[in-house]
């Protein structure tokens, strides 16, 4: 089975539809599947629900889909750094389901492992817990969180072989592996595609069984917050 495609548009062909649920890797501006997001924008797919830690910034990452009003709902941990994200949420134009970062990552991982839900103490007694099942274990209260299963996962890796075994570079690992796991179909963009056997099996971060389609491309290396001092 050939998993390597020539472009982001080709890799997404036949997968996109209005109203779909997409899980996306990335944290801040690190590890964002920017080529696939650009292709979704170009396709004009709308009424999207995204599960992603944040939405990039106004002109990068999921932020570009907010600008074109293609996103209906975000399941996220962080709104800051994106003025349009905040504006749409506060004005009621965008649905937002807040999730603590650890909970969001575990919801993705659980969905990918076939676990329909799990109990956690995180969020008990806050708005996060509203409407969720509560249960006591050993005298402590927990809330039930559902595993996430998305129609599509889009992620970004550093290197992958042609079967999809992937390595993420440093903090770009962030939400990418659990996001990849929870999609019914996973499309991954990488900086370099190599032949099977090239990567050290003991250093694989994501097994190729989770990856269905691959593209290679050049990526922008952005710095979210640049802080300097006088020499």
Secondary structure, 3 states (H helix, E strand, C coil): CCCECCCHHHHHCCCCCCCCEEEECCECCECCCHHHHHHHHHHCCCCEEEECCCCCECCECCHHHHHCCCEEEEEECCCCCCHHHHHHHHCCCCEEEECCHHHHHHHHHHHHCCCCEEEECCCCCCHHHCCCCEEEECCEEEEEEECCCECEEEEEEEEEECCCCEECCHHHHCCHHHHHHCECCEEEEEEEEECCCCCCHHHCCECHHHCCEEEECCCCCCCCCCCCCCC
